[in-house]
């Protein structure tokens, strides 16, 4: 009985839309308008998978790579994979130039955040801004430099083996 009732309602709705085609067109346009953001986001995601190339910087024998952990309107968090302080900081500026070419650096500072488990994470915090149509736009980039801040003086102290061992332990830590 319920199936017959639903079947009749379906036939009634289809018959109504066939008889009043202008209402059917309005309903179809509304459905398309509602679906546009989801379709656009789907295309953006598909194209970003093909277009995304890893940004890396090569200095002599060292290759510095980056992991963008968060990208937002107000701030980005970027993990820098480097072994030496000098190359790591130089690579930060190249990353900024690549990702924010029209921005100017306002301020740079070293920050330390202690996580809930007691681990310390070091950040090179850079405030950048640009003028767009007479309006100033500000953004903060948090570069995670934990990997290379402790090894900043490795070549001068002769502790490269100890530093390499700690780095390898970090790579294999789960």
PyMOL commands that set and color helices and strands:
alter all, ss='L'
color gray80, all
select helices_A, chain A and resi 2-19+21-51+85-99+146-149+154-157+160-172
alter helices_A, ss='H'
color red, helices_A
select strands_A, chain A and resi 56-59+62-71+75-81+104-114+120-132+135-144
alter strands_A, ss='S'
color yellow, strands_A
deselect
rebuild
show_as cartoon
